[in-house]
Amino acid sequence: MVDGERLPGAPDRPERIVLHVDMDCFYASCERRREPELRGEPVVVGMGYEPGETVGAVATASYEAREYGVESAQAIGAALENLPRKADEPDNPDAGFYRPVDLDFYQDVGSDVKEILYELGDTVREVSIDEAYLDVTDRTAWDVAEGFARHVKQRIAREVGVPASVGVAPDMSTAKLASDHDKPDGLVVVEPGEVREFLAPIDVADVHGVGPVRARELRELGIETAGDLASADPYELTEEFGERGRDLYRRARGEDNRPVEPRGKPKSLSRESAFDGATDDFERVREQVATLAAAVADRATRKDAFYRTIGVKVVTPPYDVHTRAESLPGPVDDPELVDAVTQDLLGEFADESVRKVGVRVSNLDFSEREQASLDGFESDDAAASTTHGGRDRSERDPDGQVSLDEFD
């Protein structure tokens, strides 16, 4: 092959059929499944948010809420300025419904969706709780691929009760762009001969792997769309951006040969939550860390993961990041220990103002079935003295908002 093109005389291969399944506003959809009266209403799900409070950050905003200017990662206080709370203003037709994040419930719903995907796909690559790729090349054919994808959507809607958008294409990056093309509850099929035409008008920033910084650099070269990128000189792109430039050129032409492969096991599991500005209320900080510790420990248990290290992350003003960790003598699965260790590590920051906190378990083990003795952990002075002081990474966290992903 030359630049992704087939050499003359090379034997044909069957074009892959890849589905990208993306749950629409997943957390809000889960809340609507639990409370059907929320359907069609503006719904905001907040991380670190409690009913009646103004702290926390937006984890998910329904499409109806977005029309009022509510966005993901926005502070709850700012969201309330755009979209008042229905509980506060029941007669206001421009008020919305606010709900706190319920990760246990969302994980359960996500697991139900994944069961369907694993049943219908030859191979499945989970991207997150609400997103996955399926290779269905051996399950269907291009002339009936749309019907197969509709079947996937209908099963999720009927059996789980949440909507999904599905993109179908011969490669992963085009399938993802297809699933984004007609949200919410969309279905877009891009057959092999239609890929270049479909990609051509798409903003260059949306090409897989580009991102805002590279998009700005490409625009400076006069490249505004995927079509422009596909028509550019690949040698000039390589000279400008290295091998990455050639990769982007191929993606813009629909030449993404990455196989749909299951992801490897994670190396760590974590949860973070931000306060609405810095707080000096250490009891509030302790309560938030206890909540995060329970969520992380439960996630580890659900994944059959044992952990050898338990840590906390504390962000102090202006955005200084501090991490502390405790190493264990062996792998454990012990929610009470996660709570005890994180609270102990947190004690160092009792006199600090805190903007954001996180909890992490790491050095994961998915095979050990024998847990380390807690007596061994408690008496291991060497391990405690080595890590209790921890490594203090002073760095800037420009976010200051909630994160549902793992922290570094």
PLY file of the C-alpha trace (Angstrom):
ply
format ascii 1.0
element vertex 408
property float x
property float y
property float z
element edge 407
property int vertex1
property int vertex2
end_header
0.00 0.00 0.00
1.11 3.58 -0.71
-0.33 6.30 1.51
-3.22 3.97 2.33
-4.03 3.24 -1.33
-4.24 -0.33 -2.61
-1.50 -1.41 -5.00
-2.64 -2.42 -8.52
-3.42 -6.12 -8.69
-3.67 -6.55 -4.92
-6.51 -8.89 -3.89
-9.70 -7.27 -2.64
-10.52 -7.53 1.03
-13.99 -7.16 2.54
-14.62 -3.64 3.76
-15.00 -3.58 7.52
-18.29 -2.52 9.07
-17.64 -0.50 12.22
-20.31 0.92 14.51
-19.71 3.75 16.95
-22.40 3.75 19.64
-22.64 6.94 21.69
-25.28 7.35 24.38
-26.92 10.79 24.18
-26.47 12.97 27.31
-26.08 9.70 29.17
-26.37 10.88 32.78
-29.42 12.99 31.96
-30.92 10.06 30.03
-30.42 7.81 33.05
-32.23 10.34 35.24
-35.09 10.43 32.74
-35.27 6.66 32.79
-35.66 6.86 36.58
-38.07 9.82 36.39
-40.02 9.64 33.11
-41.66 13.00 33.86
-38.28 14.62 33.09
-38.49 13.66 29.41
-38.50 16.74 27.22
-37.51 18.96 30.14
-34.15 20.72 30.68
-32.08 18.43 32.91
-28.73 19.25 34.52
-26.67 16.61 36.33
-24.06 18.05 38.68
-20.90 16.50 40.15
-20.30 17.64 43.72
-23.85 19.00 43.71
-26.54 18.41 46.30
-30.23 19.36 45.95
-30.83 22.95 46.96
-27.12 23.84 46.89
-25.25 26.06 44.44
-21.85 24.29 44.51
-20.47 21.70 42.11
-20.02 21.55 38.36
-22.14 20.42 35.44
-21.36 16.83 34.46
-24.08 16.59 31.81
-26.65 19.00 30.41
-29.53 17.74 28.29
-30.01 19.28 24.87
-32.94 21.28 26.25
-30.69 22.69 29.00
-27.99 23.56 26.47
-30.43 25.87 24.73
-30.28 28.04 27.87
-26.48 28.23 27.77
-25.75 25.44 30.24
-22.55 23.58 29.34
-20.51 20.67 30.67
-17.87 21.65 33.27
-19.73 24.89 33.98
-20.06 25.81 37.66
-23.53 25.03 39.02
-23.80 28.65 40.18
-23.27 29.87 36.62
-25.73 27.29 35.26
-28.39 28.51 37.68
-28.00 32.04 36.36
-28.96 30.77 32.90
-31.44 28.11 33.95
-33.18 28.53 37.33
-34.07 25.48 39.35
-37.64 24.23 38.96
-37.71 23.40 42.66
-37.11 27.10 43.41
-39.40 28.48 40.71
-42.10 25.88 40.05
-44.22 28.24 37.94
-41.34 29.38 35.73
-41.61 27.74 32.29
-37.93 28.52 31.71
-36.70 26.62 34.77
-35.01 23.23 34.72
-34.42 20.15 36.83
-31.12 19.62 38.66
-29.95 16.24 39.89
-26.74 15.07 41.63
-24.50 12.52 39.93
-25.41 8.94 40.84
-22.49 6.94 39.48
-23.69 3.61 40.86
-26.95 3.93 38.96
-25.23 5.11 35.76
-22.78 2.20 35.95
-25.68 -0.22 36.23
-27.43 1.29 33.21
-24.15 1.37 31.27
-23.56 -2.30 32.04
-26.98 -3.16 30.62
-26.10 -1.32 27.40
-22.71 -3.04 27.15
-24.33 -6.46 27.50
-26.31 -5.76 24.34
-23.25 -4.49 22.50
-21.18 -7.55 23.39
-24.02 -9.76 22.22
-24.27 -7.99 18.86
-20.63 -7.19 18.05
-17.83 -9.45 16.84
-15.40 -7.36 18.90
-16.14 -4.40 21.17
-13.85 -1.57 22.25
-15.24 0.25 25.28
-14.22 3.90 25.30
-16.15 5.05 28.37
-19.28 4.35 30.36
-21.41 5.65 27.47
-19.39 5.03 24.30
-18.07 2.01 22.39
-16.96 0.77 18.96
-18.23 -2.50 17.48
-16.79 -4.44 14.59
-19.77 -6.23 13.01
-18.16 -7.26 9.72
-19.02 -10.91 10.26
-22.50 -10.14 11.59
-24.00 -8.19 8.72
-23.36 -6.79 5.21
-23.23 -3.28 3.82
-26.57 -3.57 2.02
-28.30 -4.23 5.36
-25.93 -2.36 7.71
-28.44 0.41 8.35
-31.05 -2.12 9.46
-28.51 -3.80 11.74
-27.56 -0.46 13.33
-31.23 0.41 13.80
-31.68 -2.93 15.54
-28.86 -1.99 17.95
-30.53 1.34 18.71
-33.95 -0.20 19.16
-32.71 -2.90 21.52
-30.96 -0.32 23.70
-34.07 1.88 23.75
-36.46 -1.02 24.39
-34.43 -3.04 26.90
-32.51 -0.30 28.72
-34.65 2.77 28.14
-32.00 5.28 27.04
-31.34 6.76 23.57
-28.20 6.17 21.52
-26.73 7.70 18.39
-24.99 5.26 16.03
-22.52 5.90 13.25
-21.64 3.19 10.71
-18.52 3.37 8.52
-15.59 1.29 7.25
-13.25 2.74 9.92
-13.30 3.93 13.52
-12.69 7.65 13.06
-15.36 8.04 10.36
-17.84 5.99 12.42
-17.35 8.36 15.35
-17.89 11.42 13.16
-21.01 9.74 11.77
-22.47 9.14 15.24
-21.94 12.84 16.06
-23.48 14.00 12.79
-27.18 13.74 13.64
-27.50 13.83 17.44
-29.54 13.16 19.45
-30.95 9.70 18.69
-29.26 9.73 15.29
-28.30 7.04 12.80
-25.85 7.84 10.00
-24.40 5.24 7.63
-21.32 6.10 5.55
-20.69 3.35 3.02
-17.15 2.71 1.70
-17.62 4.68 -1.50
-19.07 7.66 0.35
-16.36 8.28 2.96
-14.43 11.05 1.19
-17.62 12.90 0.27
-18.94 12.62 3.85
-15.71 13.82 5.43
-15.00 16.69 3.02
-17.12 19.44 4.66
-16.31 18.49 8.27
-14.37 21.06 10.27
-10.70 20.14 10.45
-10.82 20.42 14.27
-13.20 17.43 14.31
-10.84 15.09 12.44
-9.72 12.41 14.85
-6.43 13.39 16.47
-6.43 17.06 15.45
-7.68 19.00 18.47
-7.81 22.80 18.91
-4.06 23.55 18.89
-3.30 21.54 15.76
-6.48 22.89 14.14
-5.18 26.43 14.62
-1.87 25.47 13.03
-3.66 23.84 10.09
-5.89 26.89 9.58
-2.76 29.04 9.36
-1.86 26.86 6.37
-5.27 27.48 4.81
-6.66 24.07 5.81
-10.18 24.59 7.17
-11.95 21.29 6.49
-11.24 17.59 6.31
-11.52 17.94 2.54
-8.76 20.56 2.54
-6.62 18.25 4.66
-7.29 15.30 2.36
-6.23 17.38 -0.65
-3.08 18.75 0.95
0.42 17.55 0.02
1.20 14.69 2.46
4.94 15.41 2.17
4.43 19.03 3.19
2.27 17.90 6.12
4.96 15.45 7.19
7.60 18.15 6.96
5.44 20.49 9.05
4.07 18.05 11.66
6.22 14.94 11.41
4.64 11.51 11.02
1.58 12.87 12.79
0.89 15.02 9.74
0.74 11.96 7.50
-1.57 10.21 10.00
-3.98 13.16 9.95
-3.86 13.22 6.15
-4.90 9.56 6.09
-7.68 10.07 8.63
-9.10 12.93 6.55
-9.25 10.53 3.60
-10.98 7.82 5.62
-7.85 5.66 5.71
-7.96 4.59 9.34
-6.85 0.98 9.54
-6.89 0.67 13.33
-8.62 -2.57 14.33
-11.46 -2.54 16.83
-9.67 -4.12 19.78
-10.71 -4.34 23.43
-8.79 -1.94 25.64
-6.31 -3.25 28.16
-6.96 -3.16 31.87
-6.67 0.28 33.52
-3.63 1.07 35.67
-5.59 3.19 38.12
-9.11 4.23 39.04
-10.03 7.66 40.37
-12.71 10.26 40.97
-12.42 14.03 41.45
-14.73 16.82 42.52
-14.34 20.61 42.66
-15.82 23.08 45.12
-17.43 26.31 43.97
-14.32 28.34 44.78
-11.97 27.50 47.64
-13.41 26.29 50.95
-11.96 26.48 54.46
-14.57 24.07 55.82
-12.42 21.00 56.38
-15.37 18.87 57.46
-16.93 19.54 54.08
-13.67 18.50 52.43
-13.58 15.30 54.49
-17.16 14.47 53.56
-16.44 14.96 49.86
-13.34 12.76 50.01
-15.34 10.08 51.83
-17.91 10.14 49.03
-15.21 9.91 46.35
-13.43 7.11 48.24
-16.62 5.07 48.35
-17.21 5.61 44.63
-13.65 4.61 43.68
-13.65 1.54 45.92
-17.00 0.44 44.52
-15.74 0.91 40.96
-12.70 -1.25 41.76
-14.92 -3.97 43.19
-17.14 -3.88 40.10
-14.08 -4.31 37.88
-12.69 -7.16 40.05
-9.61 -5.00 40.65
-7.31 -5.22 43.65
-5.05 -2.25 44.43
-1.68 -1.79 46.06
-1.71 2.01 46.38
-4.31 4.43 47.74
-3.91 8.15 47.15
-5.51 11.57 47.39
-5.19 14.72 45.31
-5.73 18.15 46.82
-5.82 21.38 44.82
-5.15 24.53 46.85
-5.34 28.16 45.68
-4.56 29.37 43.18
-4.31 25.99 41.39
-1.49 24.14 43.16
-1.82 20.37 42.94
-0.62 18.10 45.76
-0.76 14.30 45.70
-0.21 11.92 48.60
-0.20 8.13 48.47
0.08 5.12 50.75
1.62 1.87 49.48
0.26 -1.43 50.79
2.23 -4.65 51.29
-0.01 -6.46 48.83
-3.17 -6.11 46.71
-6.45 -5.55 48.54
-10.12 -4.88 47.82
-11.21 -3.06 50.97
-13.53 -0.02 50.80
-13.11 0.68 54.53
-9.35 0.79 54.12
-9.67 3.21 51.18
-11.76 5.49 53.39
-9.37 5.24 56.34
-6.21 5.84 54.31
-7.61 8.75 52.32
-8.87 10.46 55.47
-5.47 9.96 57.09
-3.63 11.38 54.08
-6.08 14.27 53.93
-5.24 15.33 57.49
-2.13 17.12 56.28
-4.35 19.73 54.62
-6.61 20.50 57.60
-5.46 24.13 57.73
-5.53 24.73 53.97
-8.14 26.25 51.70
-9.15 23.60 49.16
-10.48 24.04 45.63
-10.66 20.44 44.49
-10.11 16.91 45.79
-9.61 13.49 44.24
-9.18 9.87 45.31
-7.26 7.22 43.41
-6.39 3.56 43.76
-3.51 2.36 41.59
-1.04 -0.45 40.94
-4.08 -2.53 40.06
-4.10 -6.30 39.97
-6.84 -8.25 38.21
-5.55 -11.72 39.00
-4.68 -11.85 42.68
-7.32 -13.53 44.78
-5.41 -13.48 48.06
-5.57 -10.12 49.80
-2.68 -8.81 51.84
-3.07 -8.98 55.60
-4.25 -5.71 57.09
-2.09 -6.46 60.13
0.88 -6.52 57.78
-0.17 -3.18 56.36
-0.63 -1.57 59.76
2.73 -2.77 61.05
4.71 -1.97 57.93
6.41 1.17 59.23
8.80 1.24 56.31
6.02 1.40 53.76
4.18 4.05 55.76
7.25 6.23 56.28
8.17 5.96 52.60
4.86 7.04 51.18
2.78 8.76 53.82
4.65 11.97 53.28
4.07 11.22 49.63
5.40 12.99 46.62
4.23 16.55 46.35
3.77 17.43 42.72
3.39 21.20 42.54
1.77 21.92 39.23
-0.98 24.09 37.84
-4.44 22.72 37.32
-6.12 25.18 34.95
-9.37 23.28 35.22
-10.75 24.03 38.66
-13.85 22.13 37.51
-15.23 18.69 38.07
-13.65 15.71 36.35
-14.99 12.20 35.98
-11.76 10.90 34.53
-8.61 9.63 36.15
-6.20 12.17 37.56
-2.49 12.06 36.88
0 1
1 2
2 3
3 4
4 5
5 6
6 7
7 8
8 9
9 10
10 11
11 12
12 13
13 14
14 15
15 16
16 17
17 18
18 19
19 20
20 21
21 22
22 23
23 24
24 25
25 26
26 27
27 28
28 29
29 30
30 31
31 32
32 33
33 34
34 35
35 36
36 37
37 38
38 39
39 40
40 41
41 42
42 43
43 44
44 45
45 46
46 47
47 48
48 49
49 50
50 51
51 52
52 53
53 54
54 55
55 56
56 57
57 58
58 59
59 60
60 61
61 62
62 63
63 64
64 65
65 66
66 67
67 68
68 69
69 70
70 71
71 72
72 73
73 74
74 75
75 76
76 77
77 78
78 79
79 80
80 81
81 82
82 83
83 84
84 85
85 86
86 87
87 88
88 89
89 90
90 91
91 92
92 93
93 94
94 95
95 96
96 97
97 98
98 99
99 100
100 101
101 102
102 103
103 104
104 105
105 106
106 107
107 108
108 109
109 110
110 111
111 112
112 113
113 114
114 115
115 116
116 117
117 118
118 119
119 120
120 121
121 122
122 123
123 124
124 125
125 126
126 127
127 128
128 129
129 130
130 131
131 132
132 133
133 134
134 135
135 136
136 137
137 138
138 139
139 140
140 141
141 142
142 143
143 144
144 145
145 146
146 147
147 148
148 149
149 150
150 151
151 152
152 153
153 154
154 155
155 156
156 157
157 158
158 159
159 160
160 161
161 162
162 163
163 164
164 165
165 166
166 167
167 168
168 169
169 170
170 171
171 172
172 173
173 174
174 175
175 176
176 177
177 178
178 179
179 180
180 181
181 182
182 183
183 184
184 185
185 186
186 187
187 188
188 189
189 190
190 191
191 192
192 193
193 194
194 195
195 196
196 197
197 198
198 199
199 200
200 201
201 202
202 203
203 204
204 205
205 206
206 207
207 208
208 209
209 210
210 211
211 212
212 213
213 214
214 215
215 216
216 217
217 218
218 219
219 220
220 221
221 222
222 223
223 224
224 225
225 226
226 227
227 228
228 229
229 230
230 231
231 232
232 233
233 234
234 235
235 236
236 237
237 238
238 239
239 240
240 241
241 242
242 243
243 244
244 245
245 246
246 247
247 248
248 249
249 250
250 251
251 252
252 253
253 254
254 255
255 256
256 257
257 258
258 259
259 260
260 261
261 262
262 263
263 264
264 265
265 266
266 267
267 268
268 269
269 270
270 271
271 272
272 273
273 274
274 275
275 276
276 277
277 278
278 279
279 280
280 281
281 282
282 283
283 284
284 285
285 286
286 287
287 288
288 289
289 290
290 291
291 292
292 293
293 294
294 295
295 296
296 297
297 298
298 299
299 300
300 301
301 302
302 303
303 304
304 305
305 306
306 307
307 308
308 309
309 310
310 311
311 312
312 313
313 314
314 315
315 316
316 317
317 318
318 319
319 320
320 321
321 322
322 323
323 324
324 325
325 326
326 327
327 328
328 329
329 330
330 331
331 332
332 333
333 334
334 335
335 336
336 337
337 338
338 339
339 340
340 341
341 342
342 343
343 344
344 345
345 346
346 347
347 348
348 349
349 350
350 351
351 352
352 353
353 354
354 355
355 356
356 357
357 358
358 359
359 360
360 361
361 362
362 363
363 364
364 365
365 366
366 367
367 368
368 369
369 370
370 371
371 372
372 373
373 374
374 375
375 376
376 377
377 378
378 379
379 380
380 381
381 382
382 383
383 384
384 385
385 386
386 387
387 388
388 389
389 390
390 391
391 392
392 393
393 394
394 395
395 396
396 397
397 398
398 399
399 400
400 401
401 402
402 403
403 404
404 405
405 406
406 407
